[in-house]
Amino acid sequence: MRLEGKKIILGITGSIAAYKAAMLLRLFIKEGAEVQVVITPAGKEFITPVTLSALSNKPVVSEFFGANDGTWNSHVDLGLWADLMIIAPATAATMGKMANGIADNMLVTTYLSAKCPVLIAPAMDLDMFAHPSTQRNISILRDYGNIFIEPGEGELASGLEGKGRMEEPEKILEIVVQQLSRKKKLLNKSFLVTAGPTFEKIDPVRFIGNYSSGKMGYAIAEELAEEGAKVTLVSGPVSVTTSKPGIKVVAVESAEDMYNASLNAFQYCDGAVMCSAVSDFTPIKEETEKTKRGNANWSIELQPTKDIAAELGRLKTSKQLLVGFALETNNELANAEKKLVKKNLDFIVLNSLKDKGAGFGVDTNKVTIVDKDNNRQNFELKSKTEVATDIVEKIVEQLQSLIC
């Protein structure tokens, strides 16, 4: 039995495809899994809790509280209990709530508490699936790290033909088995990741900074943790957060702060990914009071900041891996290759502001990976979560070559 000993939360929402959830539940049980069904109120209009309870040998969870007897269901305990959560079928309404943190039912609150991988199998009419709001919510959920099981094409409940059919239970089972049997490739490894901008103070209210959101660095940190690594994430000022186990966030503000935190962490690490957009210059003098507007021009004298990647490249041992980033606006490949050599990197991730959808403040990226042997890999525009997967695969490959 391929799922023996595994604990699965099966979330069911209000879709005609809910009948497939019963079949999926039966397949999970036959493979040895322990399954807890969590169903939305609308889901009970399509399939009864009695059926699901009989198949799972467990009471079905739907409401926050019992029937006036003081009992309640803990979404926190459920989130900690599971090895995997799958929502099948997932309606547009439920995905919208998940994407925006609208915790008004037991299923969404359980999702928000889950510490395990979350798979989502959408089911809806073709126009609902194609609607920009649905696609935006899917993009948000992907960026959160959720795994989507794409719906199939065919005849829908409306009688129309198109994309929106929930994937068949047998195929979903294979995806779940693959996910739960996935071997973590970076167990017992430690990584440093830098992310976000740095702020260089001019006076108490002004600073030199940039538009980095930190999304790429956080996605890489989460993917490394997903593969079993312990991650120290040195983060500049960003609004993005992470709650994934295995990640220690060290918040910094200036390039000097990031330099010190990175050097302190790197000595204990197997590798580092320098994804932050560190300011290259900082004011020589920080004013102690706010500088008032005047009629004359205001000149600020700047000095170079410390080069974190170059210093780590100087310090790294033959057993440590160092990955850099290059965000370029011209002569992209040539500039990235110079940086690769100058900073003693094992490989560099290049992206260009000329590519639409790449760079700062967006949820996608388009990169080229160049390693020190001059091997190049060009990738198409993807979500930053998917780009992080590509980068971590390269890290695993490079670490294996270091060991060899």
DRENDO-1510 file (C-alpha; in Angstrom, 1 decimal, always signed):
<recs>
REC; n; res; u; v; w
REC; 1; MET; +0.0; +0.0; +0.0 .
REC; 2; ARG; +1.7; +3.1; -1.3 .
REC; 3; LEU; +0.1; +5.6; +1.2 .
REC; 4; GLU; +0.4; +3.4; +4.3 .
REC; 5; GLY; +1.0; +5.6; +7.4 .
REC; 6; LYS; +0.2; +8.8; +5.6 .
REC; 7; LYS; -2.3; +11.3; +6.9 .
REC; 8; ILE; -4.3; +13.2; +4.3 .
REC; 9; ILE; -6.9; +16.0; +4.6 .
REC; 10; LEU; -9.4; +15.8; +1.8 .
REC; 11; GLY; -11.2; +19.1; +1.4 .
REC; 12; ILE; -14.5; +19.0; -0.6 .
REC; 13; THR; -16.3; +22.1; -1.9 .
REC; 14; GLY; -19.7; +22.8; -3.5 .
REC; 15; SER; -19.3; +21.4; -7.0 .
REC; 16; ILE; -21.1; +18.7; -8.9 .
REC; 17; ALA; -17.7; +17.1; -9.1 .
REC; 18; ALA; -18.0; +16.3; -5.4 .
REC; 19; TYR; -19.1; +12.7; -6.4 .
REC; 20; LYS; -15.5; +12.2; -7.7 .
REC; 21; ALA; -14.3; +13.0; -4.2 .
REC; 22; ALA; -16.0; +9.9; -2.8 .
REC; 23; MET; -14.1; +7.8; -5.4 .
REC; 24; LEU; -10.8; +9.6; -4.6 .
REC; 25; LEU; -11.4; +9.0; -0.8 .
REC; 26; ARG; -11.9; +5.3; -1.5 .
REC; 27; LEU; -8.6; +5.1; -3.5 .
REC; 28; PHE; -6.7; +6.8; -0.7 .
REC; 29; ILE; -8.1; +4.4; +1.9 .
REC; 30; LYS; -7.3; +1.4; -0.3 .
REC; 31; GLU; -3.7; +2.6; -0.5 .
REC; 32; GLY; -3.4; +2.7; +3.3 .
REC; 33; ALA; -3.9; +6.4; +4.0 .
REC; 34; GLU; -5.7; +7.8; +7.0 .
REC; 35; VAL; -8.0; +10.5; +5.6 .
REC; 36; GLN; -9.9; +13.3; +7.4 .
REC; 37; VAL; -12.6; +14.8; +5.2 .
REC; 38; VAL; -13.3; +18.5; +5.7 .
REC; 39; ILE; -16.3; +19.7; +3.7 .
REC; 40; THR; -17.8; +23.2; +3.1 .
REC; 41; PRO; -21.5; +23.8; +3.9 .
REC; 42; ALA; -22.1; +24.0; +0.1 .
REC; 43; GLY; -20.3; +20.7; -0.4 .
REC; 44; LYS; -22.9; +18.9; +1.7 .
REC; 45; GLU; -25.5; +19.9; -0.8 .
REC; 46; PHE; -23.7; +17.7; -3.4 .
REC; 47; ILE; -22.6; +14.7; -1.3 .
REC; 48; THR; -23.6; +13.7; +2.2 .
REC; 49; PRO; -21.3; +13.4; +5.2 .
REC; 50; VAL; -22.8; +10.0; +5.9 .
REC; 51; THR; -21.3; +8.6; +2.7 .
REC; 52; LEU; -17.9; +10.2; +3.3 .
REC; 53; SER; -17.8; +9.1; +6.9 .
REC; 54; ALA; -18.6; +5.5; +5.9 .
REC; 55; LEU; -15.8; +5.5; +3.4 .
REC; 56; SER; -13.2; +7.2; +5.7 .
REC; 57; ASN; -14.2; +5.6; +9.0 .
REC; 58; LYS; -14.0; +9.0; +10.6 .
REC; 59; PRO; -16.6; +11.7; +11.4 .
REC; 60; VAL; -16.6; +14.4; +8.7 .
REC; 61; VAL; -15.6; +17.9; +9.8 .
REC; 62; SER; -17.7; +20.8; +8.5 .
REC; 63; GLU; -18.6; +23.2; +11.3 .
REC; 64; PHE; -16.4; +25.1; +13.8 .
REC; 65; PHE; -18.5; +24.0; +16.8 .
REC; 66; GLY; -20.6; +21.1; +17.8 .
REC; 67; ALA; -24.4; +21.1; +18.3 .
REC; 68; ASN; -24.6; +23.2; +21.5 .
REC; 69; ASP; -22.5; +20.8; +23.5 .
REC; 70; GLY; -19.4; +22.9; +23.9 .
REC; 71; THR; -17.3; +20.8; +21.5 .
REC; 72; TRP; -15.3; +22.4; +18.7 .
REC; 73; ASN; -13.0; +21.4; +15.8 .
REC; 74; SER; -9.5; +22.7; +15.9 .
REC; 75; HIS; -8.2; +23.7; +12.5 .
REC; 76; VAL; -4.8; +24.3; +14.0 .
REC; 77; ASP; -4.6; +20.6; +15.2 .
REC; 78; LEU; -5.7; +19.4; +11.7 .
REC; 79; GLY; -3.1; +21.6; +10.0 .
REC; 80; LEU; -0.4; +20.1; +12.1 .
REC; 81; TRP; -1.7; +16.5; +11.8 .
REC; 82; ALA; -1.6; +16.1; +8.1 .
REC; 83; ASP; +1.2; +15.0; +5.7 .
REC; 84; LEU; -0.8; +16.5; +2.8 .
REC; 85; MET; -3.9; +18.4; +2.1 .
REC; 86; ILE; -5.8; +18.2; -1.1 .
REC; 87; ILE; -8.9; +20.2; -2.1 .
REC; 88; ALA; -10.8; +18.2; -4.7 .
REC; 89; PRO; -13.0; +19.6; -6.1 .
REC; 90; ALA; -12.0; +23.2; -5.5 .
REC; 91; THR; -14.5; +25.8; -6.7 .
REC; 92; ALA; -13.8; +29.4; -7.8 .
REC; 93; ALA; -15.4; +30.7; -4.6 .
REC; 94; THR; -13.2; +28.6; -2.3 .
REC; 95; MET; -10.0; +29.4; -4.2 .
REC; 96; GLY; -10.9; +33.1; -4.0 .
REC; 97; LYS; -11.3; +32.8; -0.2 .
REC; 98; MET; -8.0; +30.8; +0.1 .
REC; 99; ALA; -6.1; +33.4; -2.0 .
REC; 100; ASN; -7.4; +36.3; +0.1 .
REC; 101; GLY; -7.5; +34.8; +3.6 .
REC; 102; ILE; -11.3; +34.8; +4.0 .
REC; 103; ALA; -11.5; +32.3; +6.8 .
REC; 104; ASP; -15.3; +32.0; +7.1 .
REC; 105; ASN; -15.6; +28.2; +7.0 .
REC; 106; MET; -13.7; +25.2; +8.4 .
REC; 107; LEU; -12.1; +24.2; +5.2 .
REC; 108; VAL; -10.4; +27.6; +4.5 .
REC; 109; THR; -9.3; +28.0; +8.2 .
REC; 110; THR; -7.7; +24.5; +8.0 .
REC; 111; TYR; -6.0; +25.5; +4.8 .
REC; 112; LEU; -4.6; +28.6; +6.4 .
REC; 113; SER; -3.2; +26.5; +9.3 .
REC; 114; ALA; -1.7; +23.7; +7.1 .
REC; 115; LYS; +2.0; +23.1; +7.5 .
REC; 116; CYS; +2.0; +20.4; +4.8 .
REC; 117; PRO; +2.0; +20.5; +1.0 .
REC; 118; VAL; -1.4; +21.6; -0.4 .
REC; 119; LEU; -2.8; +20.3; -3.7 .
REC; 120; ILE; -5.7; +22.0; -5.4 .
REC; 121; ALA; -7.9; +20.3; -8.1 .
REC; 122; PRO; -10.2; +23.0; -9.6 .
REC; 123; ALA; -13.6; +22.1; -11.0 .
REC; 124; MET; -16.0; +24.6; -12.6 .
REC; 125; ASP; -17.5; +25.7; -15.9 .
REC; 126; LEU; -15.1; +26.8; -18.6 .
REC; 127; ASP; -15.9; +30.5; -18.5 .
REC; 128; MET; -15.5; +30.6; -14.7 .
REC; 129; PHE; -12.2; +28.9; -15.0 .
REC; 130; ALA; -11.0; +31.3; -17.7 .
REC; 131; HIS; -12.2; +34.4; -15.9 .
REC; 132; PRO; -9.4; +36.9; -15.0 .
REC; 133; SER; -10.4; +36.8; -11.3 .
REC; 134; THR; -10.1; +33.0; -11.2 .
REC; 135; GLN; -6.8; +33.0; -13.0 .
REC; 136; ARG; -5.5; +35.8; -10.7 .
REC; 137; ASN; -6.4; +33.8; -7.6 .
REC; 138; ILE; -4.8; +30.7; -9.1 .
REC; 139; SER; -1.6; +32.7; -9.7 .
REC; 140; ILE; -1.7; +34.0; -6.1 .
REC; 141; LEU; -2.2; +30.5; -4.7 .
REC; 142; ARG; +0.7; +29.2; -6.9 .
REC; 143; ASP; +2.9; +31.9; -5.5 .
REC; 144; TYR; +2.0; +30.8; -2.0 .
REC; 145; GLY; +3.5; +27.4; -2.9 .
REC; 146; ASN; +0.3; +25.4; -3.6 .
REC; 147; ILE; +0.4; +22.7; -6.2 .
REC; 148; PHE; -2.3; +22.7; -8.9 .
REC; 149; ILE; -3.8; +19.7; -10.6 .
REC; 150; GLU; -4.9; +21.1; -13.9 .
REC; 151; PRO; -8.5; +20.4; -14.8 .
REC; 152; GLY; -9.2; +18.5; -18.0 .
REC; 153; GLU; -11.1; +19.4; -21.1 .
REC; 154; GLY; -14.4; +17.8; -22.1 .
REC; 155; GLU; -18.1; +17.9; -21.5 .
REC; 156; LEU; -19.1; +19.9; -18.4 .
REC; 157; ALA; -22.1; +19.8; -16.2 .
REC; 158; SER; -23.5; +22.9; -18.0 .
REC; 159; GLY; -23.5; +20.9; -21.3 .
REC; 160; LEU; -20.7; +23.1; -22.7 .
REC; 161; GLU; -17.4; +21.7; -23.9 .
REC; 162; GLY; -14.1; +23.1; -22.5 .
REC; 163; LYS; -11.6; +23.2; -19.7 .
REC; 164; GLY; -12.9; +22.9; -16.2 .
REC; 165; ARG; -13.5; +19.2; -15.5 .
REC; 166; MET; -11.8; +18.0; -12.3 .
REC; 167; GLU; -9.1; +15.6; -13.0 .
REC; 168; GLU; -10.0; +11.9; -12.7 .
REC; 169; PRO; -9.5; +10.3; -9.2 .
REC; 170; GLU; -7.0; +7.7; -10.5 .
REC; 171; LYS; -4.7; +10.4; -11.9 .
REC; 172; ILE; -5.0; +12.5; -8.8 .
REC; 173; LEU; -4.0; +9.5; -6.7 .
REC; 174; GLU; -0.8; +9.1; -8.7 .
REC; 175; ILE; +0.1; +12.7; -8.2 .
REC; 176; VAL; -0.5; +12.4; -4.4 .
REC; 177; VAL; +1.5; +9.2; -4.3 .
REC; 178; GLN; +4.4; +10.9; -6.1 .
REC; 179; GLN; +4.2; +14.0; -3.9 .
REC; 180; LEU; +4.3; +11.9; -0.7 .
REC; 181; SER; +7.0; +9.6; -1.8 .
REC; 182; ARG; +9.2; +12.5; -3.0 .
REC; 183; LYS; +12.7; +12.1; -1.7 .
REC; 184; LYS; +14.0; +15.3; -0.1 .
REC; 185; LYS; +17.3; +16.0; -1.9 .
REC; 186; LEU; +18.8; +18.5; +0.6 .
REC; 187; LEU; +18.3; +16.8; +3.9 .
REC; 188; ASN; +21.0; +17.7; +6.5 .
REC; 189; LYS; +22.1; +20.7; +4.3 .
REC; 190; SER; +22.1; +24.3; +5.4 .
REC; 191; PHE; +21.7; +27.3; +3.1 .
REC; 192; LEU; +21.9; +31.1; +3.4 .
REC; 193; VAL; +19.5; +33.1; +1.2 .
REC; 194; THR; +19.5; +36.8; +0.9 .
REC; 195; ALA; +16.3; +38.6; -0.3 .
REC; 196; GLY; +14.8; +42.0; -0.8 .
REC; 197; PRO; +16.3; +45.5; -1.0 .
REC; 198; THR; +18.5; +47.4; +1.4 .
REC; 199; PHE; +17.7; +50.9; +2.7 .
REC; 200; GLU; +20.6; +53.3; +3.0 .
REC; 201; LYS; +19.7; +56.2; +5.3 .
REC; 202; ILE; +20.1; +59.8; +4.1 .
REC; 203; ASP; +18.4; +61.3; +7.1 .
REC; 204; PRO; +15.8; +60.2; +9.7 .
REC; 205; VAL; +13.0; +60.1; +7.0 .
REC; 206; ARG; +14.8; +59.5; +3.7 .
REC; 207; PHE; +16.8; +56.6; +2.2 .
REC; 208; ILE; +18.3; +55.2; -0.9 .
REC; 209; GLY; +16.6; +52.0; -2.0 .
REC; 210; ASN; +15.2; +50.0; -4.9 .
REC; 211; TYR; +12.0; +48.3; -6.0 .
REC; 212; SER; +12.9; +44.7; -4.9 .
REC; 213; SER; +9.9; +42.9; -3.4 .
REC; 214; GLY; +11.8; +40.0; -2.0 .
REC; 215; LYS; +9.4; +37.5; -3.7 .
REC; 216; MET; +12.1; +35.6; -5.6 .
REC; 217; GLY; +14.4; +35.2; -2.6 .
REC; 218; TYR; +11.5; +34.0; -0.4 .
REC; 219; ALA; +10.4; +31.5; -3.1 .
REC; 220; ILE; +13.9; +30.1; -3.3 .
REC; 221; ALA; +14.1; +29.8; +0.5 .
REC; 222; GLU; +10.8; +28.0; +0.6 .
REC; 223; GLU; +11.8; +25.6; -2.2 .
REC; 224; LEU; +15.1; +24.8; -0.4 .
REC; 225; ALA; +13.2; +24.1; +2.8 .
REC; 226; GLU; +10.8; +21.9; +0.8 .
REC; 227; GLU; +13.7; +19.8; -0.2 .
REC; 228; GLY; +14.7; +19.4; +3.4 .
REC; 229; ALA; +17.4; +22.1; +3.9 .
REC; 230; LYS; +17.7; +24.4; +6.9 .
REC; 231; VAL; +17.6; +27.9; +5.6 .
REC; 232; THR; +18.8; +31.2; +7.1 .
REC; 233; LEU; +16.9; +33.9; +5.2 .
REC; 234; VAL; +18.6; +37.3; +5.5 .
REC; 235; SER; +15.9; +39.7; +4.4 .
REC; 236; GLY; +15.8; +43.4; +3.7 .
REC; 237; PRO; +12.6; +45.4; +4.3 .
REC; 238; VAL; +9.8; +43.6; +2.5 .
REC; 239; SER; +6.1; +43.0; +2.9 .
REC; 240; VAL; +6.3; +39.3; +1.9 .
REC; 241; THR; +6.4; +36.7; +4.7 .
REC; 242; THR; +7.0; +33.0; +5.2 .
REC; 243; SER; +5.8; +30.5; +7.8 .
REC; 244; LYS; +7.4; +27.4; +6.3 .
REC; 245; PRO; +9.2; +25.2; +8.8 .
REC; 246; GLY; +13.0; +25.1; +8.4 .
REC; 247; ILE; +13.4; +28.8; +7.6 .
REC; 248; LYS; +14.9; +31.3; +10.1 .
REC; 249; VAL; +14.3; +34.9; +9.0 .
REC; 250; VAL; +17.0; +37.5; +9.9 .
REC; 251; ALA; +15.6; +40.9; +9.3 .
REC; 252; VAL; +18.1; +43.6; +8.3 .
REC; 253; GLU; +17.9; +47.1; +6.8 .
REC; 254; SER; +21.2; +48.4; +5.4 .
REC; 255; ALA; +23.8; +46.8; +3.2 .
REC; 256; GLU; +26.2; +46.8; +6.2 .
REC; 257; ASP; +23.6; +44.9; +8.2 .
REC; 258; MET; +23.1; +42.3; +5.4 .
REC; 259; TYR; +26.9; +42.0; +5.0 .
REC; 260; ASN; +27.4; +41.2; +8.7 .
REC; 261; ALA; +24.4; +38.8; +8.9 .
REC; 262; SER; +25.5; +37.0; +5.7 .
REC; 263; LEU; +29.1; +36.5; +6.8 .
REC; 264; ASN; +27.9; +35.2; +10.2 .
REC; 265; ALA; +25.6; +32.6; +8.7 .
REC; 266; PHE; +27.7; +31.5; +5.7 .
REC; 267; GLN; +30.4; +29.9; +7.8 .
REC; 268; TYR; +27.9; +27.2; +8.9 .
REC; 269; CYS; +26.3; +26.7; +5.5 .
REC; 270; ASP; +26.7; +24.3; +2.6 .
REC; 271; GLY; +25.7; +27.0; +0.2 .
REC; 272; ALA; +24.3; +30.5; -0.3 .
REC; 273; VAL; +22.0; +32.1; -2.8 .
REC; 274; MET; +22.5; +35.8; -3.1 .
REC; 275; CYS; +19.2; +37.0; -4.4 .
REC; 276; SER; +18.9; +40.4; -2.6 .
REC; 277; ALA; +19.1; +43.7; -4.4 .
REC; 278; VAL; +21.8; +45.3; -2.3 .
REC; 279; SER; +22.4; +49.0; -2.7 .
REC; 280; ASP; +25.8; +49.6; -4.4 .
REC; 281; PHE; +26.2; +52.9; -2.7 .
REC; 282; THR; +25.5; +54.5; +0.7 .
REC; 283; PRO; +25.7; +58.1; +1.9 .
REC; 284; ILE; +29.1; +58.9; +3.5 .
REC; 285; LYS; +27.2; +61.0; +6.1 .
REC; 286; GLU; +23.8; +60.3; +7.6 .
REC; 287; GLU; +22.1; +63.5; +8.7 .
REC; 288; THR; +20.7; +63.5; +12.2 .
REC; 289; GLU; +17.8; +65.8; +11.4 .
REC; 290; LYS; +15.5; +66.0; +8.5 .
REC; 291; THR; +16.9; +68.1; +5.7 .
REC; 292; LYS; +14.5; +70.9; +4.8 .
REC; 293; ARG; +13.6; +72.0; +1.4 .
REC; 294; GLY; +15.6; +75.0; +0.1 .
REC; 295; ASN; +16.2; +76.9; -3.1 .
REC; 296; ALA; +19.6; +75.4; -3.7 .
REC; 297; ASN; +20.4; +72.0; -5.1 .
REC; 298; TRP; +21.2; +69.3; -2.6 .
REC; 299; SER; +24.2; +67.0; -3.3 .
REC; 300; ILE; +24.7; +63.8; -1.4 .
REC; 301; GLU; +28.2; +62.2; -1.4 .
REC; 302; LEU; +28.1; +58.4; -1.7 .
REC; 303; GLN; +30.5; +55.7; -1.1 .
REC; 304; PRO; +30.5; +52.0; -2.3 .
REC; 305; THR; +28.9; +49.4; +0.0 .
REC; 306; LYS; +30.7; +46.2; +0.9 .
REC; 307; ASP; +30.3; +43.5; -1.8 .
REC; 308; ILE; +28.7; +40.6; +0.0 .
REC; 309; ALA; +28.8; +38.1; -2.8 .
REC; 310; ALA; +32.5; +38.9; -3.6 .
REC; 311; GLU; +33.4; +38.4; +0.0 .
REC; 312; LEU; +31.6; +35.1; +0.3 .
REC; 313; GLY; +33.3; +34.1; -3.0 .
REC; 314; ARG; +36.6; +34.8; -1.4 .
REC; 315; LEU; +35.8; +32.9; +1.8 .
REC; 316; LYS; +34.0; +29.9; +0.4 .
REC; 317; THR; +35.6; +26.5; +0.6 .
REC; 318; SER; +35.7; +23.7; -2.0 .
REC; 319; LYS; +32.7; +22.1; -0.3 .
REC; 320; GLN; +30.5; +25.2; -0.4 .
REC; 321; LEU; +28.2; +26.4; -3.2 .
REC; 322; LEU; +27.7; +30.1; -4.1 .
REC; 323; VAL; +24.9; +31.3; -6.4 .
REC; 324; GLY; +24.5; +34.9; -7.5 .
REC; 325; PHE; +21.9; +36.9; -9.3 .
REC; 326; ALA; +22.4; +39.5; -12.1 .
REC; 327; LEU; +19.6; +41.9; -12.9 .
REC; 328; GLU; +20.8; +43.7; -16.1 .
REC; 329; THR; +19.5; +46.4; -18.5 .
REC; 330; ASN; +22.1; +46.1; -21.2 .
REC; 331; ASN; +24.8; +43.7; -22.4 .
REC; 332; GLU; +23.1; +41.2; -20.1 .
REC; 333; LEU; +24.9; +38.0; -20.8 .
REC; 334; ALA; +28.4; +39.6; -20.9 .
REC; 335; ASN; +27.8; +41.4; -17.6 .
REC; 336; ALA; +26.5; +38.3; -15.9 .
REC; 337; GLU; +29.5; +36.3; -17.1 .
REC; 338; LYS; +31.9; +38.9; -15.7 .
REC; 339; LYS; +30.1; +38.9; -12.4 .
REC; 340; LEU; +30.2; +35.1; -12.3 .
REC; 341; VAL; +34.1; +35.1; -12.6 .
REC; 342; LYS; +34.8; +38.2; -10.5 .
REC; 343; LYS; +32.8; +37.0; -7.5 .
REC; 344; ASN; +33.9; +33.3; -7.7 .
REC; 345; LEU; +30.3; +32.0; -8.1 .
REC; 346; ASP; +29.4; +28.5; -9.0 .
REC; 347; PHE; +26.5; +29.7; -11.2 .
REC; 348; ILE; +24.6; +32.9; -11.8 .
REC; 349; VAL; +20.9; +33.6; -12.5 .
REC; 350; LEU; +20.5; +36.3; -15.1 .
REC; 351; ASN; +17.3; +38.3; -15.7 .
REC; 352; SER; +16.7; +41.4; -17.7 .
REC; 353; LEU; +14.5; +44.3; -17.1 .
REC; 354; LYS; +13.9; +44.3; -20.9 .
REC; 355; ASP; +11.9; +41.1; -20.6 .
REC; 356; LYS; +8.2; +41.9; -19.8 .
REC; 357; GLY; +7.1; +40.2; -16.6 .
REC; 358; ALA; +10.6; +39.8; -15.2 .
REC; 359; GLY; +12.4; +41.8; -12.5 .
REC; 360; PHE; +11.1; +43.8; -9.5 .
REC; 361; GLY; +7.6; +43.8; -8.1 .
REC; 362; VAL; +6.0; +41.1; -10.3 .
REC; 363; ASP; +5.0; +37.5; -9.6 .
REC; 364; THR; +6.8; +36.1; -12.6 .
REC; 365; ASN; +10.4; +35.9; -13.8 .
REC; 366; LYS; +12.3; +34.9; -16.9 .
REC; 367; VAL; +15.9; +33.7; -16.3 .
REC; 368; THR; +19.0; +32.3; -17.8 .
REC; 369; ILE; +21.3; +30.2; -15.6 .
REC; 370; VAL; +25.0; +30.3; -16.5 .
REC; 371; ASP; +27.5; +28.1; -14.6 .
REC; 372; LYS; +31.3; +28.4; -14.2 .
REC; 373; ASP; +31.7; +25.8; -17.0 .
REC; 374; ASN; +29.9; +28.2; -19.3 .
REC; 375; ASN; +26.8; +25.9; -19.6 .
REC; 376; ARG; +23.7; +28.0; -20.2 .
REC; 377; GLN; +20.0; +27.2; -19.6 .
REC; 378; ASN; +17.3; +29.5; -20.9 .
REC; 379; PHE; +13.9; +29.3; -19.2 .
REC; 380; GLU; +10.6; +30.7; -20.4 .
REC; 381; LEU; +8.5; +33.2; -18.4 .
REC; 382; LYS; +7.2; +31.4; -15.3 .
REC; 383; SER; +5.9; +32.2; -11.8 .
REC; 384; LYS; +8.6; +32.9; -9.3 .
REC; 385; THR; +7.7; +29.7; -7.4 .
REC; 386; GLU; +8.4; +27.7; -10.6 .
REC; 387; VAL; +11.6; +29.6; -11.2 .
REC; 388; ALA; +12.7; +28.8; -7.7 .
REC; 389; THR; +12.2; +25.1; -8.5 .
REC; 390; ASP; +14.4; +25.4; -11.5 .
REC; 391; ILE; +17.1; +27.1; -9.5 .
REC; 392; VAL; +17.0; +24.6; -6.6 .
REC; 393; GLU; +17.3; +21.7; -9.2 .
REC; 394; LYS; +20.5; +23.3; -10.4 .
REC; 395; ILE; +21.7; +23.7; -6.8 .
REC; 396; VAL; +21.1; +20.0; -6.2 .
REC; 397; GLU; +23.0; +19.1; -9.4 .
REC; 398; GLN; +25.9; +21.4; -8.5 .
REC; 399; LEU; +26.2; +20.1; -5.0 .
REC; 400; GLN; +26.4; +16.5; -6.3 .
REC; 401; SER; +29.3; +17.6; -8.5 .
REC; 402; LEU; +31.1; +19.1; -5.5 .
REC; 403; ILE; +30.7; +15.9; -3.6 .
REC; 404; CYS; +32.1; +13.9; -6.6 .
</recs>
